[in-house]
Amino acid sequence: MVTLDTLDEEQKVTLSQYQTITETKDLDEALGQLIEHGWDLRKAIEYKYEANHSGTAREELEKEVADSNITSTLRKRHTTSMTSNSSATATPPPTTNIPPSLNFMSILLWPFGIAWNITWSILSFASRIWFQRQSITAHREPRDARVLAYEFKQTFESKHGKRHVEFFQGGYSQALEKARKELKFLLVILQSDDHDDTDLFCKETLTSRHMIDYLKEKSILVWGGNVKEAESHKVSYTLQATAYPFMALIGLQKPLGSSSPKMTVIERIEGPCDTEELIHQLDAAIDRHGAVLNRLKNERDQRELERQLRDDQDKAYRESLKADQEKARKAQEEKDALAKAEEEERQRERDEEMYKQKKEVYIRYLYTQLPQEPKEGKMTKLSFRLADGDRVVRLFSENDNLETLYRFVEVYPLLKANEHVEPCTTMPEDYTHKYLFKIHSPYPRMEYESDKDKKLADIPSLWPSATLVVDAVDDDEEI
């Protein structure tokens, strides 16, 4: 039995995490989920919350199999009864001296006797099964089917080794569901500890390499159980097992008069049988009923192919649409970028034009604010060699500063033109002027930066006279 003591530390931690996350208090249910999913915590949690695994669908599957098994059993019993009646008719009765009246009554009551015997046999069988079922379920709490499947496998391996047919690790209804979904045959194997043939069958047949390879080759799903457990006992009652080991081959079939395929018992094998005999019977059953399953597989494959084709077409359409949208997006981006570049160019031209206008206003402002050439007092005589080659001489007062020199050079073209300049007493707003020239002495070379605070009288090299050179600088101005 699977208990906490049989788990390692990692499994205990996984179990605790699963119960905490899913709020599952039932230990058997939690163990069953983890065992079924190979102790993969994520898969077990996802399966727990999947809505499509409802118990109703599995109950319907079990009912389908039970109904098909009853029909199959009744058909076999009817055939057996007809055979017995034919044998009884063919066998001549012994010659005895029976009075005519008694002979007539026996013939008259003979059908009722047969009916009573059959009815009594059925009732006896049903009552025996019912009492067995009651005695088992009355003394045992229901346990998770996946845990029972795990324990069945562990017990089998402890007795007969790890080489055996691959048992499905889940409940009977889950095995039915998987077989139906994957269009496989399901082989149900039921064992009973009360039958002497059980160990021999397990040791020689279920561990046979030939049997293992055959089931894998045919892709047959195998579910096994011991009837001492509640679920296996319920399955034995459903399948009406009377001798052990018991096997039932179940597959998806389409009964007459039914519009949809159903899980059906197609072969029953009761009692011990060796490997070759079992394979022969399974092969014969698959040959008889495999055509339906193959047709269903072909239909499913065709549907899957059509679905895949539709998916591929949808994918190609989406990719084509995405490519068109990407192309349109890039074209729109290029169009927007071109429009933006054009707008930026227009704005730059407007800014340049505005800058030129403000510069003209500022130069007129400098012209208006330029001090008059002194006539008397302390003064210095400065000779300028301009960037365009012109030479000009001007007197500057001792109170003039280096900024005055720069202003003079800047407004000189207006002075040279000797034209009327409209006075301007206000500086333009949002404008920073840059002088596009430098003033320096020729030898020794000394540059003079524009400075309002540095008076000419404080610069020995400019007093009382000096020759200055004006060099233009690159017109790399920021607007």
Secondary structure, DSSP 4 states (H G I P E B T S, - for coil): ---GGGS-HHHHHHHHHHHHHHT---HHHHHHHHHHTTT-HHHHHHHHT-TT--HHHHHHHHHHHHHHHHHHHHHHHHHHHHHHHHHHHHSPPPP----HHHHHHHHHHHHHHHHHHHHHHHHHHHHHHHHHHHHHHTT-----HHHHHHHHHHHHHHHH-S-S--B-SS-HHHHHHHHHHHT--EEEEEE-TT-THHHHHIIIIIT-HHHHHHHHHTT-EEEEEETTSHHHHHHHHHHT--SSSEEEEEEEE--TT-SS-EEEEEEEEES---HHHHHHHHHHHHHHHHHHHHHHHHHHHHHHHHHHHHHHHHHHHHHHHHHHHHHHHHHHHHHHHHHHHHHHHHHHHHHHHHHHHHHHHHHHHHHHHSPPPPSSSSEEEEEEE-TTS-EEEEEEETT-BHHHHHHHHHHHHHHHHT-------SPPTT-----SEEEEETTTTEEE---SS-BGGG-GGGSSEEEEEEEE-------
